[in-house]
Amino acid sequence: MKKIFIIMILACTSCSVKGSSGQETEPTSYMQEIEHLHINDRNYIPVNYDYQIGMWFPYMHFEDYMYGKNSSEFRSAVHEKFLSAQAENVNTIYLHVHPCGDAYYKSEIFPVGVYLNGEYDPLKIMIEEAHDMGLSVHAWINPLRLQTVEQMQNLPEDFIVKQWTENPESHFAEIVNNRWYLNPAYDETINLVCSGIEEIITHYDVDGIQIDDYFYPTTETYFDSTAFSESGSTDLAEWRMENCTRLVKSIYDTVNRYNIPFGISPQGNIESDYSTQYADVRLWASEKGYCDYIIPQIYFGFKNETCPFARTLSEWESITSDNVKLVIGLGAYKLGQADMWAGVAGENEWLENPNIINQQIELVKSSTADGYALYY
């Protein structure tokens, strides 16, 4: 039997919608209604490991091995990169398929990513190469981050988010530092995110879905002032945390319908997760129903004056329950560089200690964590 995935974008000038407060808002001219009719009849059995050793493949590097390449050249480059990952004992890779409101796969919802200009499907090729090597593949997305202002201007008019950005009455997306971001206060934006995730799952043999630490892009009040005033809430920080949790819960429910894991990779500094991102990581890491695994980005040295590695690892162990797997994100990209944010004691640690990542891996192995992941 055949899977069916239907997306309907409807013009609606006479309907009312419900905002984050649950109350009806003014009619809009760009209502989006999305229906999913799917028969989950895949014979594919997801590949996942009890002890996860992961590696991120960020979109910023796609320019090196995707842009201007044909399918054979891309496949060859991907093969070599995955072999290098295996050499570091990696068993799980996180592929950045939806970084900026775009798609590095065949999508009916989002426009193609800027580094893909070849006539091939990069996600299909990466999955084929990874699975041939026994690697687990988790599709990594940024739910809220969109295109820059200039990029948005050049997108096709049928892109639903572009319609939102061009409507002065819409507050579904706002600009922060010359880039658009979805506002998680609205059901419409959360539905769009979940529809994009479901599109990936129903069309590709991915083994999991992961989001990282791009939640609220600013602490400034202008970003969501309209939605906040309409909500009736009086505590902005608490309200924003509730919005992020609603987004996370919706993604979790979407992903788990397909019996694959959903992971979150927040900042390593727990207090910053709350004060700058409005990410309730204590809740997500401790209670069932928000994520299956959590990967805090503990990109700190042992001598970091704010978040020394060993202490920060212990803090994450203390807030993560048995309901959620704890995988530790390691900042391998810092090797050989000065760390200007580590304080005087830790500034040169990554320069002076070339063995620091190996030492961190050994500490993780002796902890209660369920694995680690490398970011280069």
Disulfide bonds with the S-S distance in Angstrom:
Cys12-Cys15 1.60
